[in-house]
Each structure stands twice: as C-alpha cells, then as structure tokens.
Amino acid sequence: MTLLPWARKLIHQASEVEEIMQSMQSSVVGQLRIACTTTAGKYLLPHLAARFRKQYPGVQIFIQPCIPGDMAPRLLSDEADLGVISTEVTEKDLECQYFFTDYISLIVPEKHTFSKRDSIEPAELLDVPFILREPTSGTRQVVQSELAKHDISFDEMNILMEVGNAEAIVLAVAGGLGVSFVSRMASAYARVWGCVVDVPVEGLNLERRICITRRKLSYPNLARDAFWVFIHSPENQDILSLPEA
C-alpha cells in the first residue's frame, strides 16, 4: 500500500510530460545548439536529433564538439543551449540531469594474445604497447582512476602514443599497433567486423554517467526545453541503451 502514492505521482508526472510535449509541438522552432564533450554522446545525439526533428521539423540542430573546460563558458555566454558532459557541473548558474551511462572497454587487435582470453588482470597491461587518450579526455580520467585502485599509473605503462580521437585509436588498435580503452560506442563497428576484440579487465569499473546541462536562468528557449524533456521519453529508451551493445 505504501507504493500507491508513489505510483500515482509517477502517473501524474508522466501525464504532465505528455501535456507539455503536446502543447509545445506546434510552436517549437528555431536553432538548438548542443555542445558535446563525450565520444558516446556524439554517437547518440544524431539518433536523438533525427527523432526530435520528426516531432519538431521547425528546429535546426547543431551538435558542436567541445572540450570539458569550455563547456560552462559556452553555456553561460549563450554560445550553446545544452551541453553533454561526463561530469556533473558545479557552477551555480547551471543545472544538469542524468542522460545515459557510457561503457568503456579494453580493445585489442583480433590476433592479440589477449583476444582469446575471458579476462585479464590489470597488471598484465604493463606488458603491452598502450595507446592513450589526451589528458582532458573523460575516458582517460576514468581509466586512470580505476587503474590507480590497483596501484598502476600511466608512468609505469608502455605508452606507445597519445591520440585525441577515439575513432583514430580504434583504427590504430585494429592495425595492430597496441591496445587501448575506448567507449564501446566508438568500437561498435570494429567489433562487429572482427577487427578488434573486447577484453574484460578484472576489478575495473569502467562505467560513467553522462549528464546533460543547461543554464538555470535564461531567456525562453522552447527548442532547448523540449529537448530537455524529450530525451527521457519512453520511446527513446532504445537509443539510450545503445552504449550497452
């Protein structure tokens, strides 16, 4: 019985969301600029944008690559309407909500000695050429934090190179240059084609929460606010679950 008020509240909130979406549908027009710092976000956003445009054909959507340090200034200076970032914002003039979960995995070349293994130990990464993301990368920060729990630092590893692009890293791994950690979204096609193989690493929790953020107090922007609600519509769960594939 204690769950009944909670269930009623959820039903009421769902009805409110539906009413908001219906009331906005005929009047939402203009530009929507979404700054994005994450690899997975760059893969998901086009799918969501295309579906959003079917409901709101009067909206033009611009997905803008952005480094984490530039996210808050761009939002606060109205250079972007929304931001997708792998860390929750701390600026008092911004608000954020959970967007989706990104999954990072170790990828190795198809014929690598690790490729037939069910899993490896973190210490085994010390013995192989490793391709690293740039220092500002959220993926790098997650991996660095998890390896530190096993007393492993990048200084101890055989770092072959640093590359500032997940897709380029996937190509380098597929070419047999080394191994690396990337978002599963970035390696999806290469894994399907058999060019690279996912290898679990024992004891590493390589998940990260991706958030979407906006200014708290700003001029009215129906396109921004409609997208803020739209991303968590039930019909979009198929897109939001893509990082798990």
Backbone torsions as a table, in degrees:
resi	resn	phi	psi	omega
1	MET	NA	-30.3	-177.7
2	THR	-66.8	-18.8	-179.4
3	LEU	-82.7	-14.5	-174.3
4	LEU	-62.4	-47.6	178.1
5	PRO	-60.3	-38.6	179.0
6	TRP	-63.7	-42.5	179.6
7	ALA	-64.6	-41.5	178.7
8	ARG	-62.6	-39.1	179.2
9	LYS	-63.3	-42.4	178.9
10	LEU	-62.9	-42.2	179.3
11	ILE	-62.8	-41.9	179.2
12	HIS	-63.6	-43.4	179.9
13	GLN	-64.2	-39.4	178.7
14	ALA	-63.0	-39.2	178.5
15	SER	-65.9	-39.4	178.9
16	GLU	-63.2	-42.9	178.6
17	VAL	-60.6	-44.0	-179.7
18	GLU	-62.4	-40.8	179.4
19	GLU	-65.3	-41.4	179.3
20	ILE	-62.1	-45.3	-178.6
21	MET	-62.7	-42.0	-179.3
22	GLN	-66.8	-40.1	-178.2
23	SER	-69.5	-29.9	-177.9
24	MET	-82.1	-25.1	-166.3
25	GLN	-54.9	-37.0	-174.9
26	SER	-84.3	-11.9	-172.3
27	SER	-121.4	-1.1	-177.2
28	VAL	-83.3	111.7	179.3
29	VAL	-142.2	171.2	175.3
30	GLY	108.9	-161.1	-177.4
31	GLN	-103.6	146.1	174.5
32	LEU	-129.3	114.6	-177.4
33	ARG	-106.4	117.8	-176.9
34	ILE	-115.9	112.4	175.7
35	ALA	-83.9	138.3	-173.8
36	CYS	-137.2	127.2	180.0
37	THR	-101.9	-10.8	-170.1
38	THR	-108.4	144.9	177.0
39	THR	-61.1	-48.8	-177.9
40	ALA	-60.8	-38.6	178.8
41	GLY	-61.1	-37.8	179.8
42	LYS	-66.0	-25.7	177.3
43	TYR	-83.5	-37.8	-177.7
44	LEU	-76.8	-40.6	-171.9
45	LEU	-57.7	-41.6	178.6
46	PRO	-59.5	-36.9	177.9
47	HIS	-64.7	-46.1	179.5
48	LEU	-67.2	-38.9	-179.4
49	ALA	-62.9	-41.9	180.0
50	ALA	-63.7	-41.3	179.5
51	ARG	-69.7	-38.1	178.0
52	PHE	-62.4	-40.5	-179.3
53	ARG	-65.5	-28.0	177.0
54	LYS	-65.2	-35.3	177.8
55	GLN	-81.6	-34.0	-175.7
56	TYR	-128.8	74.6	-175.5
57	PRO	-64.9	-14.1	179.7
58	GLY	-84.5	4.5	-178.5
59	VAL	-104.2	130.1	171.6
60	GLN	-97.8	130.0	-175.7
61	ILE	-113.2	131.4	178.3
62	PHE	-121.8	117.3	178.0
63	ILE	-98.5	117.7	-171.2
64	GLN	-112.2	121.9	173.8
65	PRO	-64.4	146.7	-173.6
66	CYS	-154.4	143.2	173.0
67	ILE	-87.4	151.4	-174.2
68	PRO	-53.0	-40.2	-176.7
69	GLY	-66.9	-19.3	-179.1
70	ASP	-94.1	-7.1	-173.1
71	MET	-61.9	-55.6	-177.4
72	ALA	-60.2	-47.6	178.5
73	PRO	-58.3	-37.7	-178.8
74	ARG	-68.6	-38.7	178.2
75	LEU	-69.9	-42.8	-176.2
76	LEU	-72.6	-22.8	177.9
77	SER	-97.7	8.5	178.8
78	ASP	63.1	27.7	171.8
79	GLU	-83.0	-16.7	176.0
80	ALA	-141.4	149.8	-179.4
81	ASP	-92.8	-35.7	179.3
82	LEU	-136.0	156.9	176.7
83	GLY	-134.6	139.8	175.9
84	VAL	-112.4	122.5	-170.2
85	ILE	-146.8	154.8	-175.2
86	SER	-92.0	2.3	175.8
87	THR	-131.6	146.2	177.9
88	GLU	-69.4	141.9	-177.4
89	VAL	-76.3	152.0	179.2
90	THR	-113.4	-11.3	179.9
91	GLU	-64.7	133.3	-174.8
92	LYS	-67.1	-21.1	-178.3
93	ASP	-91.4	4.1	178.4
94	LEU	-118.6	150.3	173.4
95	GLU	-127.1	154.0	-180.0
96	CYS	-140.2	160.2	174.1
97	GLN	-138.0	155.2	177.4
98	TYR	-61.4	137.5	-179.0
99	PHE	-109.4	-64.5	178.0
100	PHE	-161.3	173.5	177.9
101	THR	-105.1	129.5	177.3
102	ASP	-98.1	143.4	-178.8
103	TYR	-118.6	124.6	-178.9
104	ILE	-105.0	140.8	179.4
105	SER	-141.0	157.8	173.6
106	LEU	-80.4	127.8	174.6
107	ILE	-114.7	143.3	179.8
108	VAL	-133.2	159.5	176.6
109	PRO	-61.2	155.4	-176.1
110	GLU	-54.0	-38.4	-175.5
111	LYS	-101.0	15.4	179.4
112	HIS	-68.7	153.6	-179.8
113	THR	-62.5	-25.2	178.7
114	PHE	-78.6	-17.5	-167.7
115	SER	-65.4	-23.6	-179.6
116	LYS	-98.2	1.3	-177.3
117	ARG	-85.5	147.1	174.4
118	ASP	-71.3	-32.8	177.7
119	SER	-167.9	167.8	175.2
120	ILE	-130.9	165.1	174.6
121	GLU	-88.7	149.7	-179.8
122	PRO	-54.8	-37.8	-177.1
123	ALA	-62.5	-23.4	-179.8
124	GLU	-68.8	-17.7	177.9
125	LEU	-69.3	-17.7	179.9
126	LEU	-69.5	-18.4	-171.5
127	ASP	-99.8	2.8	-174.2
128	VAL	-125.5	149.7	174.1
129	PRO	-60.9	132.7	-172.7
130	PHE	-124.0	136.4	177.7
131	ILE	-105.6	125.2	-169.8
132	LEU	-113.0	144.1	172.2
133	ARG	-74.2	166.4	-179.4
134	GLU	-68.9	159.8	-174.1
135	PRO	-57.6	-30.0	-177.9
136	THR	-83.3	-3.5	-176.1
137	SER	-69.3	132.8	175.0
138	GLY	-64.7	-36.5	177.1
139	THR	-59.7	-46.7	179.3
140	ARG	-59.1	-43.0	-177.5
141	GLN	-64.9	-39.5	177.5
142	VAL	-64.4	-47.1	-179.2
143	VAL	-62.9	-43.7	-179.9
144	GLN	-59.9	-43.1	-179.8
145	SER	-64.9	-42.2	-178.6
146	GLU	-70.3	-39.8	178.5
147	LEU	-66.0	-34.0	179.7
148	ALA	-61.6	-29.2	177.5
149	LYS	-65.9	-18.1	178.2
150	HIS	-110.2	19.7	177.6
151	ASP	58.9	38.4	177.2
152	ILE	-119.4	129.6	176.2
153	SER	-117.6	160.6	178.2
154	PHE	-63.1	-28.1	-179.9
155	ASP	-62.0	-27.2	-179.2
156	GLU	-85.4	-14.1	-173.4
157	MET	-89.3	161.7	178.3
158	ASN	-87.7	81.0	-176.7
159	ILE	-78.1	112.6	-179.5
160	LEU	-75.2	-43.2	-178.8
161	MET	-166.3	163.3	169.9
162	GLU	-110.2	134.5	-178.0
163	VAL	-132.2	131.9	-175.7
164	GLY	-92.8	29.7	-176.8
165	ASN	-153.5	124.1	-175.9
166	ALA	-64.8	-39.2	-178.6
167	GLU	-64.6	-39.1	177.8
168	ALA	-65.4	-35.6	177.6
169	ILE	-65.5	-42.5	178.6
170	VAL	-59.3	-42.8	178.6
171	LEU	-64.1	-39.6	179.9
172	ALA	-65.6	-41.5	178.3
173	VAL	-66.0	-43.9	178.7
174	ALA	-60.0	-30.6	179.0
175	GLY	-81.9	1.7	175.1
176	GLY	85.3	15.7	-176.3
177	LEU	-78.3	-26.4	-178.0
178	GLY	173.8	-163.4	178.0
179	VAL	-121.8	163.8	-179.2
180	SER	-164.2	166.4	172.0
181	PHE	-104.2	129.3	176.4
182	VAL	-142.5	163.9	171.9
183	SER	-61.3	140.0	178.6
184	ARG	-62.1	-25.5	176.5
185	MET	-63.9	-37.6	-177.6
186	ALA	-71.9	-30.1	-176.0
187	SER	-99.0	3.9	-171.5
188	ALA	-55.3	-52.7	-176.6
189	TYR	-67.2	-39.3	179.7
190	ALA	-64.4	-33.8	177.4
191	ARG	-70.9	-40.3	178.4
192	VAL	-63.2	-40.4	-179.6
193	TRP	-77.1	-8.8	179.0
194	GLY	81.5	15.0	-179.5
195	CYS	-77.9	-32.1	177.4
196	VAL	-133.8	162.3	-178.0
197	VAL	-130.0	136.7	172.6
198	ASP	-75.5	134.7	175.8
199	VAL	-130.4	115.6	176.9
200	PRO	-63.1	143.3	176.3
201	VAL	-113.7	120.7	-175.2
202	GLU	-58.7	133.9	172.5
203	GLY	81.1	3.6	179.2
204	LEU	-104.3	124.5	175.6
205	ASN	-98.2	98.8	-171.0
206	LEU	-107.1	47.8	174.1
207	GLU	-110.9	148.9	175.0
208	ARG	-145.0	142.7	178.9
209	ARG	-82.2	127.1	175.8
210	ILE	-100.2	132.9	-177.3
211	CYS	-115.4	157.8	171.7
212	ILE	-118.0	138.9	-171.9
213	THR	-133.5	157.4	178.8
214	ARG	-154.7	168.5	174.9
215	ARG	-70.2	141.9	177.4
216	LYS	-72.1	-50.3	-177.8
217	LEU	-113.5	115.1	-177.4
218	SER	-154.5	170.3	175.8
219	TYR	-66.0	154.5	-179.1
220	PRO	-57.4	135.2	178.8
221	ASN	-144.0	93.8	-174.5
222	LEU	-64.9	-36.4	179.7
223	ALA	-63.8	-46.1	178.6
224	ARG	-59.9	-49.1	-174.7
225	ASP	-70.4	-31.6	176.3
226	ALA	-67.4	-41.6	179.2
227	PHE	-66.8	-36.7	178.2
228	TRP	-56.3	-40.1	178.6
229	VAL	-81.6	-39.5	-172.7
230	PHE	-59.9	-37.6	-171.5
231	ILE	-60.3	-26.9	-178.5
232	HIS	-105.0	19.1	171.8
233	SER	-65.3	142.3	-176.6
234	PRO	-53.8	-33.5	-177.1
235	GLU	-69.9	-10.3	-179.5
236	ASN	-97.0	3.5	-178.8
237	GLN	-64.1	-27.6	177.5
238	ASP	-64.3	-36.4	178.4
239	ILE	-74.4	-43.7	-177.2
240	LEU	-67.1	-18.2	178.9
241	SER	-91.6	-2.1	-179.3
242	LEU	-57.5	-37.4	-179.9
243	PRO	-60.8	-18.7	-179.6
244	GLU	-78.8	-15.9	-173.8
245	ALA	-66.7	NA	NA
